[in-house]
Amino acid sequence: MDPECSQLLPALCAVLADPRQPVADDTCLEKLLDWFKTIADAGSSLLLLQENPCLVTLLCPVLKPQDLSPRVLAFLLRLAGILAAQEDCFQHLQQGDLLPRLFGEAGPLGGAAWTAPTVRSGWIQGLCSLTQHPSALCFLAHSGAVDTIFSLQGDSSLFVASAAGQLLVHILGLSMQAPAEGHPSLQPAHWPACAQKIVGHIEESLRATATPQVTQALNVLTTMFSHCHDPWTQVLWVHLSPLVACLLEKDPVPAAHSLVDLLLSVARSPVLSSSSCGLWDTLAQTLSRLRASQAGPLALGILKLQECPKALRAQAFAVLLQPLTCVLEATTQAPGLPGSSGPGLQCGVAAIGPVASSEACAGRGGDPTDGELPLAWPPGSVGGTADAPLTAGMLLPSKAACVGLLCQTLAHLELLQPLVSGAPACGGGGGAWPAPTLPLSQPQRPSPWPWAPLLSAAVTILRLCNGSATPTSDTGTHLCAFLAGCVRVQRAALDFLGTLSQGTGPQELVTQVFAILLEYLTSPDSSPTVLKKAFQATLQWLQSSPKPSGGGDLEPHAQLFLRELLPVLPKRLCSPCWDVRDSGLEFLTQTVRRWGGQAGFRHALLASEVPELTEQLLRDPESYVRASAVAAMGQLSSRGLHIIPASPGHPGAQQKSLLEELLHILSTDSEGFPRRAVMQVFTQWLRDSHADVAADTEHFVARVLRVASQDLDWEVRAQGLELALVFLEQTLGQPSSSCPYAMTPPAAAPPSLVAQALQPFCRVQLFDFAFRALFDCDRPVAQKSCDLLLFLRAKTASYSDQQGSSSGPDVASLEAALQRWQAGDQGQPLGDLEPEAVVAVLRSLDLEGLRGALAESSDHAEQSPLSLLQDMLATAGILGENEADCY
C-alpha cells in the first residue's frame, strides 16, 4: 500500500465505523473493496492487517450491527471475507474469535439488520470470498453457516437466493477438490461431511412436494454441471439422476423450466455427454412428458448439442414442428383425415410420436449411430389420427397459450434456419455423426431441411392472422379466432418468413410468399410494427431472388411484385402514423440502392408519385421521418430518379434545388437526426463524384464544412471531419480504402502535388475546422480530427522536408491561436492560412501524444486509490479542501 494511502486509511476507517458520519455512495464502497482485493491478491492479507491495524478495528463494529447502516455492514462483511481468503490471515482472525462473531449466529444473523437484503447479500459474498481453503470448510461445518445458506435459497430477494445457490456450488466444489484428485470414482457416501450435507439437502429437495424446493435443487445442480467438469460430477449425476427421473412421473412435471436447464447443462458437460449414464433416455422421456411450450426450449437445446443420438435429434426436431403441423392440418385437411393431401410433403425429417421416441432411444446407452427412423413431416402425415388431437389440444387450450407457443416455435426455428446443415436427421447410412462444423454453443440445422413445409406453414399463419385463410376443420376455426389481427404472431411469422428467403423450393410457394407480403403491405389493417416487419421480409425475398438467365437484376415474379407494390407505396408515405412513413422511406432507400439502375424498376418508380412525396417528407413534422427522407432523396438523386419540374434551359436545376434544400436542413433543422443524415448523404455524394458535387467540389466542401463546424451535435461535426478526410484523399490521390488507424502510415505524396493541394485546403477552411476540432469538448470529434491531421502530416512529409524548418510570423501566429483554443478561447477564427505555416505546425504538434491521451478513459487522472480515499473523506467533511471527482 502506498504511504499516502496508509496515512489516510485510519481516518477513513473511523468514518466508516461512525454511524453519525455520512458515507460515500455504493460505487465508492465497491471501488474500495476492489482496491483491497487487488492488494490482497498481490501480497499477504496478514501483512496488510499487521501494517494497518485500523482494519481490524474497523471490523469490530460489525459485532453491534444495529449501529451501522446496511450498506456499511454489508461492506464490512465482504471485506472480512476478502481478508480471510488467505489461510494465514484466516487463522489470525480466528484467534480473535472475530470470524464466528461475523458469520456465525453471534453476528448479524437474526438481528434487525438481517432484514435488509443488502446485508444478507454481503454475508453470502463474504463467505464466498472466504471459502478458499480447507480451514474455511471446517469453519463452515462448525458454525452452522451451511444451514443458513440452505434457508437463503428461498429468500424473497432473487439476488440473495441466486447467490446462495452459487455459494453452495462453490462449497461443494472446494470440498471435493482433494478427495476427487485421489479417488475420482469415490461414491457420495464416502465424500467429506460438508459435501455429504449439501448432497443430502439436494436429495431432500428433489423429493419434496413443494415446487419451490424442487426448483432450488435443480438450479443448484444446473450451476454445478455448467461450471464444474471434474470426474466426480459424473458420480454425482449417476447418484441423483433417478430422483430427477422421478420428477417426470408427476403430473404436471414440477419446475419444468428449471428441469430443462439442468438436463441441457448435463448434456453439454464434456464429462457426462460422452458417458453411459442414461442421459439420452432421460432427455427422450422428458421431451415426451413436457407440454409443448416447455419442451420447445429443450428441443432446441438438443439440436445444439455436438454429440447426440440421431433418434433423439429427430424427436427434438419433431417437437419443434408439432405446432406448425397443427396449423397446416387445420387449414388443408378435413377433420379426422390427417395425412391426406396438403402439408404431408415428404422431406426426410424424422418425426416421432412421444411413445415411439422414448422407446427408440431407450437401452442404447447413448449410441449416436442407432435408432434412425426415416419418417416424414408433418407428423400427422405418417403418425395416424392419434397425433392430431393431441397436437391441437396442446396448441388450443387458450388464446394466450396458442399465441405464445406459435411465437416460441417460430423463434426457435428462426435460429436454426440460417445455420449450416448438420448430418441428415434420418434415413440414409448408419455411420456415426461426422465432426460438427459448428462450435458447441451454436445450433446445427437438421438436414434435409423441410424448407417447403416451413414456408407453407409461415404463409398459412400469416393468412390466419389477416383472415384470408379458409379453415377446413374445427381446429382451423379456433385458430382463426385466436390469431385474427394478432400483431405478436404476425411479427414472429414475418421474421421467420424473412429468414426462409435463403432457401430454395417450388416457384408456386415463392409466388405465395410475394402474394401474402403484398397483402400485408397494402392492407389498411396492418399495424405500423407489422408493416415494418413486412417491408424487411420483402427486402430479404427480393434480394434473394435469382437473377434471370437473360440478364437483368430481378426475376419476372419479383419485377411484377415491385410494379404492384410501387403504386401502393405512396399510401404508406402519406400515412398519419410517422413510423409507417419512416418504414416506407427506409424500404424505398434500400430498393433504390439495390435496383435503381434496373430499367423496369426505374420506369415503374418514375411513373409513380413516390419521388415527389419523398421530397415533401423532407419537411415532415417528425424528425425521424425527415432523416429517412434525406437518405431516400440522396439515393434517388444519385440514381437520377429525383424528378422536379424544371425549365428546359436549366436541366440541372432539380439537382441544385435538392442540394440547396439539404443545405437548408443542415443549417436550420432543430433536430440532430436530419442533420446527421444530410452529412452522410453529402459524404457519399463526394465519394461517388455526384454530378452536382463534381461541378464545383471546392465550393461544395467549403459550404458544408462551414455549416458542420458550427453544429452543436458532435456526430454532425465528426461526419464533417469524415467528409474532409474524403476530400483530402481525393485531392492527394489516396485511395478511399486507406485507414488512418493502419499500422503503416500512408505514403507521402509528391511535393508538387502537395503544394497544389494545400491551397484549396486552405481556401475551404479545412484546417480551421480540423484544428478547432482537435480541442473539441467531445472526445470522438477530437479523435477524428487527430487522425485526420496525422494522415495529412504523413502525406505532406515530402513537402515538409523540402521546405525545411519554418519559424516565421505566420507560424508563430498560428501556434499562438492554437494555444488560445486549447485554453478554451475559440472565439477568433484562424483567418487566411499559408500552406507553409500549416505544414510547420503539423510537424511541431505532438499528435501521437494527443491521440494517446484521448484514448484514455475520462477519469484516468483521478481513478487512483489515493484519489478515492480523498473523495470519501471529503464527502465526510474530513478533507474539506479536496474536490470530489466529477466522475
N, C-alpha and C positions, 0 to 999 in steps of 0.2 A: 504494500500500500504506500502511496506517495506520502511524504512527510506532511504536505499541506492538508491532505485529506485526514490524516491521523490527528491533526490538531483540531479539525472541525468536528470530527466524529463524536467526541463526548458531548458537545453541545447539542448535536442532532439527537443523540440517544436520550438526552434529558428532555428534549422537546417531545419526542415520540412517547416517552413514559409518562408525561404530564398530561392528564386528561383535560386540563384547562387551556392547554395551548392549541391553537389552530394547526391542523395538519394539512400538508400538501395533498393534492388530488391523487387518485388511484394510479395515474400514469407515473407520477414521481415515485410512488412506492414500488411499482413494478420495475422501474429502472434501477432503483436501489437494490432490489433483490437480484436483478441481472448482474449488477456490479459485484455483489457479494459472491454470487455463484462463480463468476469469472475468476475472482481471487482464490476461491476455494479449489477450483479445478486446476489452477495453475500452480498451487503450492499446498501448504498444510493448513487445514482448518484449525487445528490445535494451536499452531503458532499464531494464527490470526487472533484467536481468543486471548492467548497469553500476552500479545503485544497490545491488545485493545480490550482490557478488562471491562470497559464500559458496555461491551456487547453482552457479557454475562449479566451485568446489572440490568440491562435493557430487557432481558427475558424474564426477570423476576416479576414484573407487574402482571404477567400472564396468570400468576397464581391468584390474582384478585381481578378476574376478568370483568367484574361489574363496573370497575373504574375506567375501562378502556372502551373506545368506540369499536364497533365490529370490524371495520376495515383495518385498524391498527392491530387488533387482536389476531386477525387472520394473517396479517403481515408477519407478526412475531412467530406464529406457529410455522409458517413456511420458512422463515429464517432459521428456526431451530432445526428443521428438517434438513436444510442445506448444509448447516454446520456439522450435523451428526451423520452425514453421509459417509464420512471417513471414520474408520473403526476406532482409531486412537482418540479422536475428538468425541466420538460416541461414548467411549469409556470414561472420558473426563467429565462429560455432562452427567453420566450415570452416577459417578461418585458423589456428586452433589444432590442426588435424588431429584434432579431437575426434569429429566425426560418423563418419568412416571407422572409427575405432577403437571406436566404439559399435555401429554397424550393419554394419560390414564383417567380413572374415574375421579381423581382429585383435581383434575384440570377443568376446562370449560364444560365438559360433558354434564348434561343435566341442569346446568345453570341457566340464568336468564339470557346470557349471551348466545347460548346454543340455539336459540330460536331464530337467529339470523342465518340465512343460507350462506352468507359470506364467511361466517366463522366455520360452519360445517365444511364448506369447500376448502378453506385454508387448513383445517385439521387433516383432511384427506390428502391434500397436496404436500403437507409437511411430512406425513407418514410415507408417502410415495417417494419423496426425496431421501428420507432416512433409510428406507428398506433397500440397502445395497450390499449387505454383508451378513454373515451368519449370526453375529451378535444381535442384529436388528430382528432376526426371526425369533430368537429366544425371547426378546423383549415383547414382541407381538403376542407370543404364545402365553406369556405370564401376565400381561397387562389387561387382557380382555378386549384388546382393540379389534381383534378379528370379529368378535360378536357384534361390536358396534358397526363395523363395516357391513356385516350382513344386514343389519337393520336399515342402514342408509341406502341400500339398494332400492328400497321402496320410498325414498324421500320424495316429498312434494315438489322439490326443485329438480327439474330434469337434469340440470348440470351436475348437481350433487349426486344424484342416482347414477348417472353415467360414469362419473369419476370414481364412485365406489366400486362399480363393476370392473373398471380398468385397474384399480388398485388390487382387487382380488386376483386378477390375471397376473399382475406383476409379482405378487407374493407367491403365487403358485409356481411361476416360472423360476423365481430365485430359489425356493425351497427344493426344487427338483434338479437344480444345476449340478450339485455334487453327486447325489445318488445316481443320476442318469448317466453321468460320464463313466462310472464303473460298471453299472448294470443297466443298460438301456431297456432291457425287457422285464425289469422288476415290476411285479404286479402291485396295484394300488394298496393292497393290504399291507405291504411292506414299505410303503412310502413314508417319508417323515411325517411327524404328527401334524404339523401345520398344513401340509398338503392333504393329508387324510381328512382333516377337519373341513377344508374347503370342498373337496370332492364329495364328502358326505352331505354337506349343505346343498350342493348342486343336485345330488340324487334325491334328497328330500323335496327339493323344489320341483323337480321333474315329476314326482309322484303326487304333488299337491293337486287339489281340485280347483283351487283359485287360479284363474288365468294370469294375474299379475305375477305370482310367484313363478309360474312356468316361464313367463316372458323374461324375468330376471335371469333365470338359469340359462336359457337359450342365448341371451345377449352376452353373458359371461363366456360361454363356450364359443360363440362366434368370434369374439375378440381374441380368445386364446388361439383358435385354429387359424385365424387370419395373420397373427403376428409371430407365432411360435411354431417352428417346423422341426423341432427336435424329435428324435425317435420315440421318446416317451409319450408324445401326443398320440401316436398310433395305439399304444396300450390304453390310454385314456378313452379314445373313441371306441375301441372294442368293448371296453368296460361299460360305457354309457349308452352305446347305440341301441341296445334292447329297450332301454327306457324311452329313448327318442322315438323308436318304432312304435311303442305302445301309445304314444300320442295320436298316431294315425288311426287307432281303433276307436277313438272317441268321436262323437258326433254332436256338434261340429268339432273340427280339429282346433284345439286351443292354440292361441298365439301363432296363427298361421304365417303371418309375415315374418316373425322372428324365426320360425322354423325354416322357412325358405332361406333366410340369410345364413343360418347355421349350416344347412346342407350344402349350400354353394361354397361357403368358406372351407368346409371339409373337402369338397370336390376339387377345389383349387390348390389345396395343400400338396406340395410335391411328395410329402411323406405318405399321405393317405390315398391320393388318387391312383397310385400305381400298385396299391396293396390289395390283397384279397380280404376285405373286411365287410363285405355285404353292402357297400355304399351304393352300387348301381341298383341293387334290388330295392333299397330304401327310396332312392330317387324315383324309380318307376312307380312304386306304390304311392308315393306322395303325389305324383302327377295325377294319378287316378282318383285320389281321395279329396283333393282340394277343390274348392269351387273354381270356376273358370277365371274369375278376376284374381284369385290368389295364385292359381297355377301359372298364369301368364309370365310373371317375372321369373319363376323357377324355370319355365321352358326356355326363356331367352337366355338365362344364365347357363343352362346345359348346353345350348348351342354355342356358347362362348368358350367351352372347355376344349383344350387341345386333345385330350385323350378321353374317349367316351365310347361305349358300345354303340354300334350302328342302330340297333333296335331302339335304344333309349333316345338317341338323337332323333330318330324318325318319330318316336312317340311325342317328344317335345315339340317338334315342328307341327305335328297333327294337332296338339293342344292349341298352338298359336292360331291355327287355321280354322278351328271349330266355329268361332263366331261368324267368320265370313262364309263358311259353309251354310250356316243357318240363313244368312241373308240371301245367298244365291238360291237355296232350295225354296225359300218363302216367296220368291218372285218369278221362278221359272218352272216350278213343278206343281202338279196337282197334289192336294193333301193325300198322304198315305202312299205316295209313289216316289220316294227318294231313289235316286239312281237312274231316273229316266233322262231324256234329252235335256240339254241345258248345261248346267255347271259341271257335269261329270266329265270334264276334259282330262284325258289321260296325260299325266305329267310326270309319272315316275316318282312321286313323293310318297313316302311311306306314311300312311295314316292308320293308326292302330287304335282299336277300341280300348277302353280303360282296362277291362279284364284281360284281354289278349296281351296287352302291353306288359302288364305285371308278370304274367306267366312267361312271356317270351324272354324277359330279362332275368328271370329267376334261375338260380342254380348254375350260372356260368362263371361266377367269381369274377365278373368284370372283363371277360374276354371280349375285346372290341371286334373280333372277326366273326362272331356268331350272330344269329338272330336276324338275318336280313329278310325283311318282309316286303316284297315288291307289290305294294298296293297302289291305289290312286287317290288323288284328292279331287273333290271334297270327300270326306269320309263317308258321307251318306251314299255316295255312288257305288260303294262296294260293301259297306258295313251293314246293309239291311235296314229295315224300318225301325229297328230299336234305337238307333243312334239319333234320329231326327227329333223325336220328342224330348230327349234328354238335352240336346243342344239348345232347342228352343226354350225349354224350361229354364236353362241357365241364363239365357240371354234376355228373357222377357218377364222376370218377376216384377219389375217396375221400370218406369222411365229412367230414373236415375241410374239403376243398375245397367240397363241397356246402353245408355249413353256412355257411362264410364267404361264398360267392357269394350265397346267398339273403339273408343278413343285410345284405350290402352293397347288393344290389338294392333291398330294402325300404327301407333308409335313404335311398338316393338318390331313390326315388320319393316317399318321405315329404316330402322337401324341396320337391318340385315340386307336390304336391297342394294345399297351402293357398294357392298363389300365384295372381295374376291370370293369366288365359289370355293367351297371345300370339296372333299371327296363326295361321290354320289351318296345320297341318303338311303338309297335302297336299290335292290336289284344288282345285276352285274356280278363282278367277281367276288370271291370270298376272302381276299387278302386283307391284311391289316391296313389301317388308315395310313396314308403317306404322311411324311413330315409336314406339318402345317406351315403355311406361308405367312401366318399372322401371329403376332405376339399373343400371350395368354389373355391379356385384358381386352382383346378385340374379338368381336363375334365373327364366326365363319358362316357364310351363307350356304345353306344346303344346296346341293346340286343333284339333278337338274332343278332349276328354279321355276316354279309354276307361274311364269310371267302372265300368260293369257288369263288364267282364272283369277289371279290377283287383280289384274286390270279390270276384268269384268266386275269383280266384287266392288272395287273402288267406284266405278261408274254407277253401279246399282245403288250403292249407299247415297251417292250424290243425288240420284234420281228420287230415292225415297225421301230425302230431305226437302227437295223442291216440289214434291208432289207429282212428278211426271212418271213415276214407276207404276206398273199395273200389278198389284199383288194377286197371286193365284191360290192363296191359302189363308187360313185364319191367322197364321203366324205373320204372313205378309201384311195383313190388315193391321195387326197390332204394331208392327214395325212402322208402318206409315203414320200411325197416330203418335208414336213415341218420337219419331225423328223429324216430323214436319217442322220446318223452319228452325231446326236445332243448329245454332251457329257453331257450337263447340265441335260437333261431329263434322260439320261442313269444313271447318278449318283443318281438322285432322285428316279428313279424306283428301282434301286438295293438296296438303303437304305430301301425303303418300303418293297421290297421283303424279305429282311432280317428280318424285324420285324414280317412279316407274318409267319415266321418259328415256332412261338409258337402256331399256330392254328392246328386244325385237319380237315381233309377233305378227299376227294377221292384220292386213290392212283394214279389214272391217272394224276391228277393235280400235285402231288408231282413228278411224273416222268417227266412231262413237265418242272417243275422248274429245276431239275437237268440237263435236256437237254439244256435249254437256258443258264444256268450258264456255262456248258461245251462249248457251242458255243462261249460265250464271252471270256472264258479263253483260248480258242485255236485260236480265230480269230486274224490274224495279224493286223486288223484294229482297235482293241481295244486300246484306249489311256491309258497311264500309270495311270491316276486317275481312269478311268473306271475299269481297271484291279484290282486296289487296292480295289475298292468297290465290285467287283465280288468275289475276294478272301474272303473278310469279310462276304459277304452274304453266300458264300459256307460254311464257318465255322459254321455260325449260323444254316444252314439247316442240316449239318452233326451232330452237337451237339444235335439238337432236334429230330433226327431220333429215332424212338422207337427201343429198343433192341429186337432182335429176340427171340421168345419163346424158341428156342432150345439152347440158350446160345450165347455168343459172344457179342462184343461191337457194332456192326453195323448190321443194317438190310440189306438184299440182294441188294436192289437197291442202297443203299449208298456204299456198298462194290464194286459193279460194277462201280459206278461213280468214286470212288477213283482209281480203277485199270485202268480206261480210262484216268484219269487225270494225273497220275504219269508219263506216257511216255511224256506228254506234258510239264510238269514242267521243264525239262532240257532246253527247248527252252526259257522259261522265265528267267531262271538263266543265260543264255548266251545272253540276250537282250543287245543291245547297250545303252539302257536307264537305268541309275543307279536306278531310282525309281522302275522300273519294276523288276530288280534283287532284290531290297530290299523287295518289296511286296511278291515276291515268297519265299524268305527266311523266312519272318515272318509267312507266311502261313505254310511252312514246319515245323517251330518250334512248332506252335500250334498243328498241326496234330500229330506230333511225341509225344508231351507231352500227348495228349489225347488217341491216338490209337497205340502208339509204342509197346505195349505188345500184340496187336491183331495179330494173326498168318497170316491172309490173307493180312493185311496191311504190315507186316514185309516182307513177301515173295515178294510182288509187289515192295516194296521200294528197297530191296536188288537186285532185278532184273533190276532196272533202273540205270541210271547214276547219280542220284541225290546225293548220298553221296560223290562221287569223285568230282563233280562240286562244291558242297558246300565247300569242303576243299580248292579247288582252289580259291574260293572267299575270303578266309582269306587274300589273297594278292591283293584284288581288289584295284584299284586306288582311289575309293570313300570311305571315312571313314564311312559313314552311312552303306554302304554295308558290310564293314569289321566287323562292330559291330554286324549286323544281322547275318553274317556268324559265328561269335564266338558263339552267342546264339544258333544258329541251330546246330553247331558242339557239343556244350555242351550237348544238348538234345540227339543227335544221339549217342554220346558216353555213356551217362547214360543208354540208352536203348540197348546198344550193337549193334548198327547199323552203327558204324563208321568202314568202311572197307578200309584198305590199305594193299596191298600185303606184307606179312611178311614171314620170313623164318619159317619153321616148328619147328625149335628148339627154337624159341623165340616167343611164342604165344602172349606175352604181348607187343611186340614191337610197334604195332599200337597205343595202348593206351599211351605208353610213348612218342611216337613221337608227338601225339597231345598235351600232357602236355608240352613238350618242345616248340612246336610251339606257344602255348598260352603264355608261359612264355616269349618267344621272343617278342611277340606282346606287352606284358605288359612292357617290358624293353625298346623297341625301337620305337614303333609306335609314330608318331609325333602328332597324333590327340587324343583327350581325349575320344571320344565315344568308339572306340575299346577297350581301356584300361579299361574303366568302365565296359564294357561287360565282359571282362576277369575276373575281380574281382567278378562280380555277378555269373559267372559260377563256379569259384573256391569256393565261399562261399556255393553255392548249392551242389557242389560235396562233400564238407566237411560235410554238414548236412546229405547228403544221404549216407555217407560212400562209396563213389565211389571206385571202386576196386583199381585204381592206387593210390588214396589218402590213402586208408586204408593200403596199403603195407608198407608205411613209413610216417605216418601222421606228425610226428615231423619234418622230413626233408622237407616235402611239406610246412608246415606252415612257417618254417624258411625262405625258399627261397622266398615265396610270400610276407611275411612281410618285408623282406629286400628290395625288389623292391618297394613295395607300399609305404613304409615310406619315400622314396626319391622322390616320384612322385610330380610334380608341380600342378596337378589337385586335388583340395580339395575333390572332390567326390571320387576319387580313394583312397585317404588317409582315408576318412570316411568309405568306403567299406572295407578297410583293417582292421580298428578297428572292424567292424561288423564280419569279419572273425575271428579276435582274440577273440571276445566275444563267438562265436560258439565253438571255441577251448577250452575256459575256461569252458563253460557249459558242454561240453562232458567229459572233464578231471575230473571235480569236481562232475560230476553226476547230474548237474542241468538240468531239462527238458528244451527243446528248447523253450517252450511256456512262460518261465519266462520273465518278463518285467522289465527293470531297473527303469521304472517310477512308478512301483507299490507302493501303499501306505505302504504295509508291506514289509520289506526287505527280500531277500531270506534267507532261513535257513542256518546256518553255517554248513560247512562240518566237519566230524570228524578230529581231529588233525592229525592222522596218514595219512589220505588221503591227507590232505593239504600239509603235509611235502613232500609226494611223488610227488605231482603235481607241487609244486613250482620250483623244479629242472628243469623239461622240459620247464616251462615258461621262466626261466632264459636262458636256452640254445637257445631257438628260438628268444631271444632278444625281447620278447613281452613287457617287462617293459620298455626297451629303447624306443620302438616305442610309448607306451602309455604315458610315462612321457613327451616325446618330443611333442607329440600331445596336451598335456594338455596346452601348451603355444603357440599353433598354431595361426597364424595370422588370419586364417579363423575360425570364431566362431563356425559353425556347427561341425568342426573337434574337437575343444576343448570341446564342449558339449558332443560329443560322447565319448571322452576319459574320461571325468569326470564321466559319467555314468558307463563306464566300470570299472574304479577304485573303484567307490562306491560299485558296485556289488562284486568286488574282495575283498574289505575290509570286507564286510558283510560275505562273505563265509569263510574268514580266521580268523574270530573273535575268534573261539575256539583255534586255533593255536597261535594267538597273546596273548591270556590270559595265555596260558601255558608257553610261552616264557618270559612273563613279560616285563618290560621296558628294552630297549636296547639303549645304547649310545656309542657304540664302534666306532672305526675309520672308519669302513665301512659306518655306518650310517652318521657320520659327512661328509665323502667324498661325499656320495650321496646327502645329503641336500645341500652341497656347489655347487655341479654340477647343481642341480635344480635351485638354486638361480641365477647361471650364465645364465642358459637357459631362466629363466623368464626375465632377463635383456636383452635378445636378443643374447647372445653369445652361439650359439648351435653348435659350430664347433667340439667340442670334444665329442665322444661317452661316454657312462657310463662305458663301459668295462664289465668285469665279475662281476656279482652281486651275493651276498649271499641272500638266501631267508629271513633270519632273518632281514637283513637290509631293504629289500623291505617292509616287514610287519611293521617294526617300522616306516618307513617313511610314509606309508599309514595311519597309526594311527595318525601321527603328522600333516598331511596335513589337511587344512580346506576345504575339498572338497565340503561340503554343501554350504559354503560361496561363493566358486568359482562358483558353479553352479548357485547360485542366481545372482551373478554379470554377468555371461554370459547370463542369461535370460533377462537382462535389455536391452533397446534399445541402439544403438551405441552412441547416443548423450545425454544419460541420465545425464551425468555430466555437460553438457553445454546447457541445454534447459530451464534454469530459465529465468524469465523476466529480472533480472539484467544482465545476460549474453547477452540477446537480445539487451537491451539498449546500453551496452558497444560496441557490434559489430556494431550497426548502427552509433554510434558516431565515432568509429574507421574508418568506411568507409568514413565519412565526414572529417576525419583528426583531430577531436577534442581530441580523445584519441589515440594518435599515438602509444603508447607503448602496447596497447591491441592487442592481436592476434584474428582475427575473426575465428569463428568456421569453421572447415572444412566441417561440415555437414549442 
